[in-house]
Amino acid sequence: MKLAGLFASFDEASIGPRSKSTENSTVDISEPRRRKSYGGGLLSEYKVPTTEILQKALRKAKVSSGASLKSVLDAMFELDDLVPEKVQAKLYDFLQIEQNLHRMVLMLTSERSDVDAQDDVLSAREMNRYRYVVCIFILYGPPKGRETIAASSTLVRPILNFLTSERPLSVVGVEYVARVLASMLHTSPRDMCKHIASHPDFLPSVVKRIGSSAVAQLLWRMMCDRAFYDEDQLNFGQSNVVAVKLLADNNIHELLADRFAESAAMGIYVEETVNVLENSWTCMVEVSLRAVMAPRYSTIADADREPNVPPLLSLLPPLDLLQTTGPLQRVFTAAMDGPPYVLSIFLRGLTYMLSSLRSGKESKLPVVRRVVWSTSLDDLLSVIVVNVGRLSLRLEVTKPPLGSERLVVAKFFAECFATRNRPLCLELLRCRVHSKLLSLMFAMPDNAVLQPTVVNTLRSCLSSGIPETELAWLRELEVTRRIVETWSSKKSEDNNQSVLMGSILEMGRLVSDHMVENSKTDNPRDMNSIMGKANFDAFVRFRNNVLKQMIAERTDGICGRPTRPNSSLVDQDYVYDEDEVEALWIYNRLLDKEMGEDTEEGAIRGGKTKPR
């Protein structure tokens, strides 16, 4: 098999979930490209007998020789052919010898370049070919390799020393080492947590390198992982109690809030600063969500914990931003006082947290629903309430372009309405957020992101069970009048397919459904008096003459797009790193070979599409 194909049957859990912040890493994690330098690597343009080179390297390999190991790694880097199973087994046996594992760990943590040539054309992977192959092998190879490393303090120590070093380190090295450490944490959590806990100042030192997305993922994966590609955002695994204690004792949220505040105060939009902001805040959110869900495993965790480790539930408050809101308030203040891009980064993370908790209430897993419903959001939402007034001023724009920062604010407010929290919703109404959102919708008729955001806000307000939100839209804003008048004015322009007109029809459908649901209650409210007789009569005519017919004609959704009333307000994009892309693409190619190359052009089963 090819390099990543050697490990096509890897344990998916060894990779763990990937967060969106991966795409912000400064490492070259682009999809594998065709290379001419150094033989061609994984996707060589030239057909060379790389399998024979690997077999020759293995025949000459000696355990006592470091040069033999390098020859084997060189051959693996250049590998572009299928490898017989016997050769694969021999390769595994050779690499999993403890002496060779030790050498590979030292290569991984070395700061020297793996090639002598000074060529600016070389990619980060080509310049660090040994680190790359070692990282691939440990991540995707047999679990025995990871278990052997995790069981030996001699093998783990160089990895921990590398990440906690005070000297400047290359981003490539930090990314590879952090990925390896996170993978071993998943395979052998008990052993690895003990190694980390015994290492002085591990967390404060690692937080200094939070600009690396792999380091951020390492920190939250210390607590627990989420099922690989699980669509349920809050379906985490059992917490590592030793790691939870370590994170709590070191006040991880305070350390991350410090890094966020320092970078926000700089006010300089450079990649390094943006990475620190995004990764530190994302890490705080991920750790907090894991702390929220940890009680589901408290009985199991406490039964398996060490005698000197406190019960799990007693360790969680400092890690839960819903209970300990001090770090959240610090980050919120730093974001509000910083440049617009800092606020956007913060609000995207906070919107994701609110969206995750909301989706948890509708989870397909009863235990997830039970934990989320028993969790109080009052302290978290009270922090938001304090800042609604200042934040609402960001929406005051009357003409295009809307701008990405204001759009993020609009999506955040839409998610706030979706919480159906009475104090928060009343504060949003007091600050006229609903009115500003509706004005923006009409001022930006072609904004395909803003329009559904406002529609979702109306949906949340009508279904919230809070009478004030219903009155705000139906009586105060007279949304039914705006719907009817907008449709009548645009009808003559033959503009029925515009984004705005699609939103108008969807809002009309929401109001119509709300009226039907209200009529089925024991004490229905008088919609005639709420809307006003003129508006009520006009909307009823619009519903009977226009709305029912248009919805029936557009069976594929408003404006030709499927409508998903229960979809999240936040698009959760999974971003795969270079290793996942290679493993998935090459594995798919191997399947194609077995199927006689009969798949469609550009077909792919995961990751990114590769040209044939």
N, C-alpha and C positions, 0 to 999 in steps of 0.2 A: 504494500500500500504506500501511498505518498505520506509525507510527514504527518500532517494532521489526520490523514486516513489511517495511519498506524494506530491512532487512538480514537477511531470513529465510534467505538463501542464504549467510550469513556462514561464514567458515572456523571450524569448531568448535574447532580447535586454538587459536584466538585467545582462547578463554575459559579453557581449561585445566580441570583437575579442581577440584572444590570440596570442602573438608574440612568435617567436622561443626562446627568452631569458628565457621563463618559464622553459625550461628544465634545465637551469643552476642554478635554485634556490637551496639553501641548505636545504630547507624544504623537509621532506619525502613526496613527491607527487607521489609516486609509486602507481600502480593500487591496488585497495582493495584486501587484502589477507585474507585467512581464519585464524581466530584467535581462540585460546582456552581460552585466558585470558578474564576475565570480560564478560563472557557470549557468546562472539562470534561476536558481532557487526553485520554489514550489511550482511556478508556472513558466517554465523555460520555453523560449521560442524554438529551441533546437532539441531534437530527440537524441538524447545521449543515454548510454547504458548506465544510468546512475545506480541501478540495483547491483550491477557487478562491482561498482566502486565500493558500495557498502559491504558486500560480501567479502571483498578483498581486505577491507579495513578490519572487519571482524576476524578474519583468519589470522591476520598479523597482530591483532590486539593482545596486549599483555596487561594484566592487572597492575603490575608494578610500574607501568609506564604511563605518565601523564600525556605524552605525545600520542600514544595509541588512542586514548580517549578523545583527544582533539581530532584525530583522523576520522574517528567514527562520527563525531558531531559534525564535522565538515561534510561528510558523505550524507548525513541526514538532512543538512541544510540544502544540499543540492538535489535531494531525492525528488524524482519526477516520474518514477515507474512503480508498478505494482511489485510488492515484496512477497515472496513465498512465505507461508506460515512458519516453516522451519527457521528461516532467516529472522523472521519477526520474533520468534521465541528466543532465539540466540541473542538477539539485540536486547530484549528485555532483561534476560539473565545477566548480561554484561553490564548494563547500565544500573541495575539494582544492587550490584555489589557495593557494600557499605563504603569501601575505599573510593569507588568511583562516584558515589553519591556525595561524599565529602568534597571531592575535587569539583564536582558540578556546582555545589553550593558556593565554593570559593570563587568559581568563575562568575556565578550569578551576582555575587556581591563585590566583584572587582570593579574598579573605576577605570581600568585601562581599556582602550579600544581593542576590539578583537581582530582588527585588520591593520596592516602597516600602511596601506595605500592612503594617500591624502587626496581624496577625490570628492569634490563637493556634490557630485551627482549621486553618490551613494545615499541610500535611505538610512534611517535610524536602525532599521532591522539589519541591514547589511553591515553597518559599522559595529553592531553588537550581535553578531551571528551566534556565538556560543550562548550568550544570555538568552537569546530568543529560543534556541532549540531546547535549552535546559528548562526554560519557563513552560514551553509547550509540553515537554515530557512530564514535568511534575504536575501540571494542571490536568492534562488529559490522559496521562499514562495510567498504568495499573495502580490501584490504591496502595499496594504494598510499598511503593516508593515513598509516598507521602507518609505512610504509617511509620516506616523506618526512620525517616528524618524527624518526625514528631516525637518519637520515643527516645531520641538521643539529644542530650543537652549540647554535646559537642557539635552536632550538625545544626541545631537551631540557633546556637549562640551567634554565629556570623551573620545570620539573617537579622536578628534583633539588633545587633551592634551596628549594622549598616543603616537601618532606619533611624536609630537614635544618635547617629554620629553628629557631631557639631560642625563637621567640615561640609562645604558645599557639595552637593551630589547632582548628578545628571538626572533630568526628568525621566529619561528612558530607564535608567537603573532603578529609580524609585518605583516607577510603574510596575516593572517586572517583579521586583522583590515583594511589593505589597500584594500583588496578585497571588504569588506563590504562598505567602503567609496566610492570606484569606482562605485559599483552597485547603491548606493544611488545618486551619481552624475548623472547617466544616468536617473534614475527615476524622480528625482526632481532637475534638473540642476540649476534653478534659486535660489531656497532656499539654496542648498548646496554651491553654489558659493558665496553667501552672507555670509554664516557662515565662509567659508574659508578666504574670503577677510577681515573679521573683526578679524581674529585671528592673532596676531602679530607674525612675523617671521615664518609663516607656511612653505613657500617654502624653505628658507635656512635650516630650521631644517629637513625637509623631505628629501632634497637632500643628507644629511649626511647618510641617510639609503638607498641610491640608490643600494646597494648590493642586495636588495630584488627585485625580478622581479615584484612583485605585486606593489611596490612603483613606479617603472618605468612606468608601465602601468597606474597607477593612474595619473601621471603627464600629459601624453599625452591624457588620456581620459578626463581630465579637459577641454581641448579645444573642443573636439567632439569625437564621436565614429564612427566606420565604421560599415556598415551593417553586421549582424551576418553571418559569412561564405560567405560573398560576394567575388566572384572571382576577381572583379574589385578592384585593390589595392588602387585606388585613389577615390573611391566612399564614401567619408566621409559625415557625417551628418552636420547639421547646427552648426556653432561655438557658444560656450558660450562666449558672448562678455565680461562679467565680468571676466571670467577666463582668456580670452586672455589678458585683461588689467593687470591682476595680474601677469601673466607669463612675459609679456613685462616689466612691472615696476620693476620686480625683476631680470631682465636680466638672464632668466633661462638658456640660452645657455652658458653664462659666468660661472654660478655656476656649470653646468655639465662639462664644459671644464676644470675647476679647479680640479674637482674630477678625471677626466680622466688623466690629466697631473700628478697629485700627485701619482696615482696608477701606471702609466707607469714608473715614475722615480724610484719607489721602485725596479723594476726589479726582483721581487720575484714571481715565478709561484706557487701561492696558490689559492685555490678555492675562497676565499673572494676577493682577488685582481682581479681575472678574472671576477667575477660577477660584480664588480664595473665598470671595463672597458667595458664590454659588455652592461650592462644596461644603463650606462651614455651615451654612444655613440648611442645606439639604440634609446634612448629617444630623443636625439638631432635630429636624422633622422626623427623619427615619428612626432615630433612637427613641424619640418620644412615642411614636406610633407603636413601636415594639414594647415599650413600657406599658402602654395602655392595654395591649393584648396579653401581656405576660401572665395575668392572674388565671387564665384558662389552664395553665400548666403548673400552677403553684403547688398543688398536692403532689404531683409527680416529681417536680424539682426538689421540693423539701425532703421527700423520701430518699432522694439520691444524693443530697448535698453532703459536703464534708462537715465534720463536727465543729470546726471553727468558723463556719460560714453562717451568718444569720439567715432567718427565713426570707424567702424571696420577696414577699409582699412588703417587708420592712425596708427593702433596698430600693424600691421603685419610685417613691415620691421625688427624689432629686432628679430622676431621669424623665419624669413625665411633665411636659410643659403645661398640661391641663391642671396640674396640682401646684407646681412650682413655676410661677409665671415671671419671676424676676428676670431671668435671662431673655425671655421672649420680649418683655417690655424694653430691655436695653437694645435689643436688635431692632425692634419697631422704631424706637426713638432715633437710632443711628440711621435707619433707612429714611425716615421722614426728614431728617436734617441733611441728608446727603444728596448727591445729584440724582436726577430722575432714573437713571439706569439702576442705581442701588435699590430704589424703592420698587422697581419692576421685579428685580431678582427676589426681593423679600416677599412681595405679594404673590408671585407665582408659587413660591413654596407654601405660603399660608393658605392659598386657595387649594393647593393639592392636599394639605392636611384636612381642611374642612370637607373637601370632596370625599376623601378616603373615609372619614368618620361617617359621613352621610351614606355612602355606599355600604358601609358596614352594617347599618341599620336594616338594609335590604339584602344582606348576604344570603347566599344559598345554604350556608352552614349555620345551624341553630346556635351553636356555641359562640360564634362570632357575633351574631345578632344580640345574644344575651349579654355579652361583655360590653358591647358598645352602648346598648340601651341603659345599662347600669352605670355608665360613665357620665359624670357631670361636666358639661361644657361651660358652666357659669363663669368660672374664673378666666378662662380663655376669652370668652365673648365679652367679658367686662373690659378687658384690655383693648379689644377692638372698638367697643362703644366709646371709650375715651378719645380715640383718634379719628372717629368718623367725621367730625366737623372739619378738621384740617384736610383730611383726605378727600372729602367731597368737593373741595375747591379745585381739585385737579380735573374735574369733569367739565369745567366751565369753558367750553369751546363751541363756537357756533358755525364754523365753516370748515370744510376739508382742508388739509388732511387731519384725520383724528390723531394719528401718532401712536406708536406702539405702547408708550408709557400709559397714555390715557385708556387705551384698550385693555391693558392689564388691570387698571383700576376698575373699569366697568365690569370685567369678568369677576373680579374679587367681590364687588358689591352684589352681583347676581348670586354668587355662592353664599353671601351673608344672608340674603333674603331666603335662600333655600334652607337655612338652618331652622327656620320657623320659630326662632327664639323671640319672645315678645319684647323684652327690653331692647334688644338689638334692632328689631324691625321698627319699633317706634322711634328710635333714634335716627334710623335711616330715613323715615318719613319726615321727622322734624327738620332734618338737614336737606330735604327736598331731593334726595337721591333719585327716587322714582321719577320725579318730574324731569330731572336732568337727563336721565337715561332715555326717556321717551323723546325729549327734544333732540338728543343726539341721533336717535334712530331716524327721525325725519330729516335732520340736517345732513346725514351721511347715508342716503338711500341705496348706495351701491356697495356698502361695506358688508361683505358676506360673513364676517366674523361678529361684528357688532349686532347685526340684525337678530340672529338667533339668541344672542345673549340677552337682549331686551325681551324677546318672546319668552325665554325661560324665566326671566324675572316676573313677568306677568303670571306665568303658570304657577310659580311658587307662591305669589301673593294671593291668588284666588283659592289655592288649596291649603293655605297655612292654618286656617281655622281662627285667624286673628281678624276680627271685624274691621279694625282700622285699616288694614291693608286692602281689603275689598273695597271699602268706601273711598280710599285714596285714588284707586284706579277708576272705579265706575262712576263716582259722584264728582270728586274733586277734579280729576284730569279729564273726565268725560271721554274715556277711551272709546266708547261705542260711537260717539259722534265723530271722533277723529277717524275711526275705521270707515264709517259710511261715507264721510265727506272725501276722504282720500281716494276711496275706490271710485266714487262718482267723478272726481276731477281727473283721474288718470285714465278712466275708461275711454274717453274720447281720444286719448293719445295713443291708443293701442299698445299700452305698455304693461300688459297683464303679466308678462314673464319677468319683470324686473325683480331684484332682490326685495325691495321694499314691498311690492305688491304680494309677493309670497308671504312675507311677514304679516301683512295686513290680513290675509286670508287665514293664516294660522292663529293670529290673535282673535279673529272673529270666531273661529272654531272653539277656542278655549273659553271665551265668554259664553258661547252657546252651550257648551258642555256644562259649564258652571251653573247656568240657569236650569238645565235639566236636573242636575244633581240636587240643587236647592229645592226644586219642586218635589223631590222624593223624600225630603226630611219631614220629621214630625211637626216642626214649627218653621215652615218656610218663610224666608224674608220676602218682603214686598219689593221685587225688582223694579216695578214701575215707579215707586217712590224713591228708590235709591238712585236710579239713572235719570229720573225726570221723565214725564209722560212723553214729551216730544222725542227725546233720545231713545226711549224704550220702543215706541212705535216704529221709529225709523229703523232701528236695529232688527226688529222682528221681520219687517219687510225685507231687509237686506239678507237676513238668514234664510227666509223662505224663497226669495227670488234669485239670489246669487250664490250664497254660501253653499247650500246643499248641492246645487248643480255643479259648482266648480270643484268641490271635493270629490264628487262622484266621477267627474271627468279625469281628475288627476290621481288615479289609483296608485301611481308611483311616488306620490308625495308632492308637497308644495314645490312649485317651480322646478319640477323634474327631479327633485332630490328626495330620497326616502326620508320621511320624518321619523325621528326617534325621540318621542317625548320623554322617555326615561333615561336618555343618554346623559353622560356626565357633562358638566360644564367645562371640564378641563380635558383636553386631549392628552392621553398618556401614551407617549411614544417610547417603545422599547428601542434602545440604541445598542447595537452589538459591538463589541470591541473586535480588534483584528483577529484574535484567536478564534472567537466564535464564528466569525465570518468564514475564515479558512476551513475550520472543521466542518461547518455545515455545507459549504459549497463543494468541498472536495468529497465529502461523504455522498452528496447528491450526485456528483459526477461518477462515483463508483457505482451507485445504483443505476445510473444511466447506462454504464457499460454492461452491467448484468442484464439490463432490459433491452440491450441491443440498440442503445442510443435512439430510442423511439419517443422521447419526450419532446414537448413543444420547444420551439426556439425561445431561448431566454427563460425557460421555466425554472422555478426554484421552489424549494419546500421550506425554506427558512433563511434568515439573514438577508443578504443583498443579492440582486440579480447579477450574474456574471455572463459576459458574452461567450459564445461557444468559439 
